[in-house]
C-alpha cells in the first residue's frame, strides 16, 4: 500500500499572502452579488452600480498583487514548497477563474444572459485547466516563460474594464473634445460588446501553447532587455496620455500581442515560402 505523505509544517508568511489572494477574489464575488452584510442598500445607492463594479475590479488587482508577492516572498525566505504551489492554484481559481465571470455579468448586458454565462463558464474552465497544466509543467515553464496566457493577466484585463467603468459612463454622457475624451467615448461604446468577445478569446489563449514572457520575474531578477524597455515606455506614454484608460489598453495589448506576433510570423513565413518557389 502506498504511504500517504503528511504535511508537518508550512510557510506562514507566503501562505497568508496566498490566502489573501483568495480572500480578495471571494470579496469581489460577494461585492458583486450585493450581499447586504457587506454593503447595505444606502451605501449601494450612494456608490452607484458603476462604482461597486469598479471597487470589485480593484479587489482583483489586490489579489494579483498578493499572487505576485507570495512567490517572491517564498523565494526570498527560501520557503518554496509543493504545498504553496497547490494552494496558490486553488486561490487563483477563485480570484482569476470565477470572480471575472461575475465581473463580466456586471459589466455588460449587450448579449443574452445565457450566452454571457456560457462565455463565463468557458473562461472559468480554461482558467482551471491552465492552472492545472502550470502545476504539472511548472519547472519547464518557469525557465522559458509562460505557456499560454497567465490567468492573472486574463482576469486583470476584465478587471481593468471594470475599474474604468465610472469614467466610461461619464464619457458616454458628454460631448468629447480632446483625444482622451474621444477615446473614452469610443471605449464606452464598444466595451459592452468587446469585453465578452475578449473574454472568449482569452479563455482560448489560456489553454493555448503560445509563449508569454515573465515580465515581473525578469524585472525582479535584473534580466532586462530592449523589448521590455519598449513595453515599459509604451505603458508610461499611455498612462501620461490617456490616464485611467491606459489600464485596459495595457492589459489588452499584453494578452493579444503574442498571438498577433505568432500569426504575423506564420503569414510572412508562408509568404516567403510561396515566393521562394
C-alpha positions, 0 to 999 in steps of 0.5 A, a space after each residue: 500500500 502506498 504511504 500517504 505523505 503528511 504535511 508537518 509544517 508550512 510557510 506562514 508568511 507566503 501562505 497568508 499572502 496566498 490566502 489573501 489572494 483568495 480572500 480578495 477574489 471571494 470579496 469581489 464575488 460577494 461585492 458583486 452579488 450585493 450581499 447586504 452584510 457587506 454593503 447595505 442598500 444606502 451605501 449601494 445607492 450612494 456608490 452607484 452600480 458603476 462604482 461597486 463594479 469598479 471597487 470589485 475590479 480593484 479587489 482583483 488587482 489586490 489579489 494579483 498583487 498578493 499572487 505576485 508577492 507570495 512567490 517572491 516572498 517564498 523565494 526570498 525566505 527560501 520557503 518554496 514548497 509543493 504545498 504553496 504551489 497547490 494552494 496558490 492554484 486553488 486561490 487563483 481559481 477563485 480570484 482569476 477563474 470565477 470572480 471575472 465571470 461575475 465581473 463580466 455579468 456586471 459589466 455588460 448586458 449587450 448579449 443574452 444572459 445565457 450566452 454571457 454565462 456560457 462565455 463565463 463558464 468557458 473562461 472559468 474552465 480554461 482558467 482551471 485547466 491552465 492552472 492545472 497544466 502550470 502545476 504539472 509543467 511548472 519547472 519547464 515553464 518557469 525557465 522559458 516563460 509562460 505557456 499560454 496566457 497567465 490567468 492573472 493577466 486574463 482576469 486583470 484585463 476584465 478587471 481593468 474594464 471594470 475599474 474604468 467603468 465610472 469614467 466610461 459612463 461619464 464619457 458616454 454622457 458628454 460631448 468629447 473634445 480632446 483625444 482622451 475624451 474621444 477615446 473614452 467615448 469610443 471605449 464606452 461604446 464598444 466595451 459592452 460588446 468587446 469585453 465578452 468577445 475578449 473574454 472568449 478569446 482569452 479563455 482560448 489563449 489560456 489553454 493555448 501553447 503560445 509563449 508569454 514572457 515573465 515580465 515581473 520575474 525578469 524585472 525582479 531578477 535584473 534580466 532586462 532587455 530592449 523589448 521590455 524597455 519598449 513595453 515599459 515606455 509604451 505603458 508610461 506614454 499611455 498612462 501620461 496620455 490617456 490616464 485611467 484608460 491606459 489600464 485596459 489598453 495595457 492589459 489588452 495589448 499584453 494578452 493579444 500581442 503574442 498571438 498577433 506576433 505568432 500569426 504575423 510570423 506564420 503569414 510572412 513565413 508562408 509568404 516567403 515560402 510561396 515566393 521562394 518557389 
